[in-house]
């Protein structure tokens, strides 16, 4: 059988499966190699599960902030900006029950976007990266066709609640099914009840991911908050309906 | 933009995380990779990285063997993926294609000890129907799914890579 195109590679990184689906035939595999190599490096540096990672050492106080890499300081600055913007609903220090530093909520999106830049610089124009259900898109899967992104049904793992057609940007979803009590409101310290899942679509995966996390924790106010950010829109799924607000 | 009319058509398109467009002569998409949550026994970072055995990633070196079935009609092809081992056990799948369309997916091996056996009983029909239905759904990716049956996926992916070669 002769098949024209579509190259998919999947690797286990950052505790999840990351897939790169490159549709540009002329872009060499080395570009995908480089993108995965970068993701592995980012994982080694930012993992909270690796005791010798830079994040773990910073969390234990073995490193001062000044001694941290530029990348880690960038990530922490981004996290601080998001904490301020979300009025504390996105907080890399309060995400964990023990209050320890866990920048995972911003690292994954950021690292995947950096990986996308590597592909861009290699000439890639049409590809998708799926990092554990958070999706970054460029171009089209086939000429004239949009990427079709299903949003997982929050109650049925085997169903899709909605399909978005996109030619770029990012889609991130936070769901109660996924992280359970991990997402808590800093104001009530309890899991929010409003959303079974909340999906954010926008230009940047880093922000879409963080907005989804924060808006989920905000409860019913979350959709409107996402829409205050130009270019971002949110879809919330409750037990009764799919609601969405476009920004 | 969402298309309301499309929703119902996809309610049966199951937890596909990343679906490659498997370019068959009929240009059908094909579910090639997803991670299917089964019991919630694996959660987030760390524990959900069962690649400790150093298995190659799905597409790296597929050891799939292609063996056109003897009694099959013309255009029918049976491809066996490699056995992929995880700490849960070993998974191996076989796909049957007819004129480039997946017509059947069977698990030759799934974990069969203790809890893994229970998982296997639940997951196999689900994954199987997922692959079969998603190829017509033409969804490229799914947002919001964090799943665990990588072994099944990797074996399936390798079989698909072989089919595309």
Interface residues (C-beta under 8 A of the other chain):
Chain A: X1 X3 X4 X5 X6 X7 X8 X9 X10 X11 X12 X14 X15 X16 X17 X19 X21 X47 X48 X49 X104 X128 X130 X132 X133 X134 X135 X137 X141 X142 X147 X148 X149 X150 X151 X152 X153 X154 X157 X158 X159 X160 X161 X162 X163 X164 X165 X171 X172 X173 X174 X175 X177 X178 X179 X180 X182 X197 X199 X244
Chain B: X1 X2 X3 X6 X7 X10 X11 X12 X13 X14 X15 X16 X17 X18 X20 X21 X22 X23 X24 X32 X33 X35 X36 X37 X43 X44 X45 X46 X47 X48 X49 X50 X51 X57 X58 X59 X60 X77 X97 X100 X126 X129 X130 X137 X138 X139 X140 X141 X142 X143 X144 X145 X146 X147 X150 X153 X154 X157 X163 X164
